Amino acid sequence: MPATLSRRGLMLVISSPSGAGKTSLSRRLVADHEALDLSISCTTRGPRPGEQHGREYHFINRSAFDTLIGDDAFLEWADVHDNRYGTLSAPVFEALGGGHDILFDIDWQGARQIADKAASDVVRVFILPPSMPALRRRLEARAQDSAAVIERRLERAKGEIEHYGEYDYVIVNDDFDRAYAQLAHIYHAEQLRLSRHPEILGFVDGLMSQKT
């Protein structure tokens, strides 16, 4: 598309079982693309050491969060381990209208909520591990969880993988560089989708009126 034509931004939703690579892929894609920003959620949990309000999360109390739920202010929200997390609609739609893209690193439930509210703006990508033993090795290599937690993550992974059919694209992350290249190709192609370019009609009309 000509650089002078504006476009509507998109929401790129990436989901996967824990350990399949969605966070690493997401962070690299954001780092490599100026027009793409990582969604910043609201949460009722307190900040961890090194976290800043407005950078990792918007930290708010439970009462304020519940008020926002009542006002239908969230694109998606969920209860996770006794805390609530949610994405505010207004700043996302403002960004999309300005031609900026937003990446969401969320689970299938959040992806479904976003698609229900803004289907035409959403591109959903599911990241699969090459095998369950490989997923186990990756979780163990992170050395972040106890053996019991890893077992729970592996069991939960099967339930998450069952929802791959709700997504527009599926990538098997058996090689990080190849998976990243596939993800970047998807993102670039979706930026060019005709429905995201409202000014193209006028551009084409201008072409058709020109003398050859």
Secondary structure, DSSP 8 states (H G I E B T S, - for coil): --TTS-----EEEEE--TTSSHHHHHHHHHHH-TTEEE--EEESS---TT--BTTTEEE--HHHHHHHHHTT-EEEEEEETTEEEEEEHHHHHHHHHTT-EEEEE--HHHHHHHHHH-GGGEEEEEEE-S-HHHHHHHHHHHT-S-HHHHHHHHHHHHHHHTTGGGSSEEEE-SSHHHHHHHHHHHHHHHHT-GGG-TTHHHHHHHHHHS--
